Amino acid sequence: MNKSELIEAMAQEADISKAAAAKALDGMVNAITAALKKGDTVTVVGFGSFYVGERAERQGRNPKTGEPLTIAAAKTPKFRAGKTLKDAL
């Protein structure tokens, strides 16, 4: 399912226009992004939690030359599914 299909499904489920569903989806994504940038965790009860994970610095290799290189530490967004979502699957 891509973004436009998700917007269409949201509009049908909530009985709202596609434009309103698109606005709601964009608002939700922006709010989650802003919270994660601040380092907060976003929990939607019954669905799951979005949080920031830490990836340590590590050694890698340039696939073209085989030369070793250092890959910098990074913060990555992660999602942990909630019980209700897991049970639905």
GROMACS elastic network, one bead per residue, 0.5 to 0.9 nm:
[ bonds ]
;  ai    aj funct       b0    kb
    1     4     6  0.81526   500
    1     5     6  0.58534   500
    1     6     6  0.64503   500
    2     5     6  0.53807   500
    2     6     6  0.61934   500
    2     7     6  0.87533   500
    3     6     6  0.50210   500
    3     7     6  0.61716   500
    3     8     6  0.86459   500
    3    22     6  0.88445   500
    3    25     6  0.89792   500
    4     7     6  0.50376   500
    4     8     6  0.62137   500
    4     9     6  0.86530   500
    4    22     6  0.82712   500
    5     8     6  0.50514   500
    5     9     6  0.61817   500
    5    10     6  0.85825   500
    6     9     6  0.50665   500
    6    10     6  0.60828   500
    6    11     6  0.85437   500
    6    21     6  0.89764   500
    6    22     6  0.89317   500
    6    25     6  0.88165   500
    7    10     6  0.50697   500
    7    11     6  0.61009   500
    7    12     6  0.86487   500
    7    18     6  0.62969   500
    7    19     6  0.84512   500
    7    20     6  0.89894   500
    7    21     6  0.56261   500
    7    22     6  0.56475   500
    7    24     6  0.89811   500
    7    25     6  0.72877   500
    8    11     6  0.51272   500
    8    12     6  0.62795   500
    8    13     6  0.86454   500
    8    17     6  0.86627   500
    8    18     6  0.60802   500
    8    21     6  0.76153   500
    8    22     6  0.85649   500
    9    12     6  0.51936   500
    9    13     6  0.60627   500
    9    14     6  0.85243   500
    9    18     6  0.89641   500
    9    21     6  0.88760   500
   10    13     6  0.51498   500
   10    14     6  0.59741   500
   10    15     6  0.80533   500
   10    16     6  0.80196   500
   10    18     6  0.79478   500
   10    21     6  0.60381   500
   10    22     6  0.85879   500
   10    25     6  0.86703   500
   11    14     6  0.54044   500
   11    15     6  0.55378   500
   11    17     6  0.56056   500
   11    18     6  0.53183   500
   11    19     6  0.84166   500
   11    20     6  0.76142   500
   11    21     6  0.53684   500
   11    22     6  0.84327   500
   12    15     6  0.50296   500
   12    16     6  0.67493   500
   12    17     6  0.81045   500
   12    18     6  0.83712   500
   13    16     6  0.80279   500
   14    17     6  0.88229   500
   14    21     6  0.83894   500
   16    19     6  0.82872   500
   16    20     6  0.64308   500
   16    21     6  0.67205   500
   17    20     6  0.52427   500
   17    21     6  0.62871   500
   17    22     6  0.86350   500
   18    22     6  0.60156   500
   18    23     6  0.85471   500
   19    22     6  0.50898   500
   19    23     6  0.62373   500
   19    24     6  0.86372   500
   20    23     6  0.50698   500
   20    24     6  0.61529   500
   20    25     6  0.86293   500
   21    24     6  0.50134   500
   21    25     6  0.61095   500
   21    26     6  0.85438   500
   22    25     6  0.51454   500
   22    26     6  0.60841   500
   22    27     6  0.84438   500
   23    26     6  0.51837   500
   23    27     6  0.60039   500
   23    28     6  0.85743   500
   24    27     6  0.50441   500
   24    28     6  0.61523   500
   24    29     6  0.86776   500
   25    28     6  0.51111   500
   25    29     6  0.62165   500
   25    30     6  0.85713   500
   26    29     6  0.51690   500
   26    30     6  0.60746   500
   26    31     6  0.85326   500
   27    30     6  0.51420   500
   27    31     6  0.60674   500
   27    32     6  0.86060   500
   28    31     6  0.51345   500
   28    32     6  0.61659   500
   28    33     6  0.85294   500
   29    32     6  0.52191   500
   29    33     6  0.60689   500
   29    34     6  0.85909   500
   30    33     6  0.50661   500
   30    34     6  0.60924   500
   30    35     6  0.86037   500
   31    34     6  0.51746   500
   31    35     6  0.62022   500
   31    36     6  0.86492   500
   32    35     6  0.51749   500
   32    36     6  0.61664   500
   32    37     6  0.86030   500
   32    41     6  0.86758   500
   32    42     6  0.66097   500
   32    50     6  0.77787   500
   33    36     6  0.51921   500
   33    37     6  0.61438   500
   33    38     6  0.87692   500
   34    37     6  0.51127   500
   34    38     6  0.64952   500
   34    39     6  0.88577   500
   34    40     6  0.88029   500
   35    38     6  0.52257   500
   35    39     6  0.64695   500
   35    40     6  0.52414   500
   35    41     6  0.69886   500
   35    42     6  0.70236   500
   36    40     6  0.52393   500
   36    41     6  0.64878   500
   36    42     6  0.75754   500
   36    50     6  0.77592   500
   36    51     6  0.64622   500
   36    52     6  0.62865   500
   36    77     6  0.74591   500
   37    40     6  0.74625   500
   37    52     6  0.83878   500
   39    51     6  0.76481   500
   39    52     6  0.64709   500
   40    50     6  0.87885   500
   40    51     6  0.68771   500
   40    52     6  0.77026   500
   41    49     6  0.68519   500
   41    50     6  0.57920   500
   41    52     6  0.72832   500
   42    48     6  0.84318   500
   42    49     6  0.55093   500
   42    50     6  0.50846   500
   42    51     6  0.65299   500
   43    46     6  0.88707   500
   43    47     6  0.79609   500
   43    48     6  0.59226   500
   43    50     6  0.64318   500
   43    51     6  0.85999   500
   43    82     6  0.89946   500
   44    47     6  0.54150   500
   44    48     6  0.54204   500
   44    49     6  0.61487   500
   44    50     6  0.85388   500
   44    82     6  0.82715   500
   45    48     6  0.63056   500
   45    49     6  0.80801   500
   45    82     6  0.71561   500
   45    83     6  0.89476   500
   45    84     6  0.84983   500
   46    81     6  0.84279   500
   46    82     6  0.54376   500
   46    83     6  0.63148   500
   46    85     6  0.63620   500
   47    80     6  0.88459   500
   47    81     6  0.61404   500
   47    83     6  0.74342   500
   47    84     6  0.63850   500
   47    85     6  0.53948   500
   47    86     6  0.85240   500
   48    79     6  0.69992   500
   48    80     6  0.55400   500
   48    83     6  0.77566   500
   48    84     6  0.85216   500
   48    85     6  0.74332   500
   49    78     6  0.82501   500
   49    79     6  0.56173   500
   49    80     6  0.52124   500
   49    81     6  0.64834   500
   49    82     6  0.71037   500
   50    77     6  0.70181   500
   50    78     6  0.56941   500
   50    80     6  0.65357   500
   50    81     6  0.87862   500
   51    76     6  0.84746   500
   51    77     6  0.59166   500
   51    78     6  0.53423   500
   51    79     6  0.63534   500
   51    80     6  0.81067   500
   52    75     6  0.63364   500
   52    76     6  0.56300   500
   52    78     6  0.59100   500
   52    79     6  0.86745   500
   53    74     6  0.84293   500
   53    75     6  0.56026   500
   53    76     6  0.51254   500
   53    77     6  0.60590   500
   53    78     6  0.62021   500
   54    73     6  0.74998   500
   54    74     6  0.60531   500
   54    76     6  0.63213   500
   54    77     6  0.88695   500
   55    58     6  0.87046   500
   55    72     6  0.86315   500
   55    73     6  0.54920   500
   55    74     6  0.51333   500
   55    75     6  0.60366   500
   55    76     6  0.72153   500
   56    71     6  0.87597   500
   56    72     6  0.74256   500
   56    74     6  0.67957   500
   56    75     6  0.88409   500
   57    70     6  0.71492   500
   57    71     6  0.57324   500
   57    74     6  0.75737   500
   58    69     6  0.86643   500
   58    70     6  0.59244   500
   58    71     6  0.53225   500
   58    72     6  0.68445   500
   58    73     6  0.74071   500
   59    68     6  0.69198   500
   59    69     6  0.58701   500
   59    71     6  0.58821   500
   59    72     6  0.87826   500
   60    67     6  0.85317   500
   60    68     6  0.57732   500
   60    69     6  0.53239   500
   60    70     6  0.60202   500
   60    71     6  0.63576   500
   61    64     6  0.86014   500
   61    65     6  0.80495   500
   61    66     6  0.54734   500
   61    67     6  0.54902   500
   61    69     6  0.56166   500
   61    70     6  0.82128   500
   62    65     6  0.55936   500
   62    67     6  0.52993   500
   62    68     6  0.63359   500
   62    69     6  0.68880   500
   63    66     6  0.53803   500
   63    67     6  0.78261   500
   64    67     6  0.81458   500
   65    68     6  0.88049   500
   71    74     6  0.89268   500
   81    84     6  0.83253   500
   81    85     6  0.62719   500
   81    86     6  0.64842   500
   82    85     6  0.54467   500
   82    86     6  0.62425   500
   82    87     6  0.86884   500
   83    86     6  0.50576   500
   83    87     6  0.60282   500
   83    88     6  0.85510   500
   84    87     6  0.51525   500
   84    88     6  0.61969   500
   84    89     6  0.89123   500
   85    88     6  0.51275   500
   85    89     6  0.66533   500
   86    89     6  0.54318   500
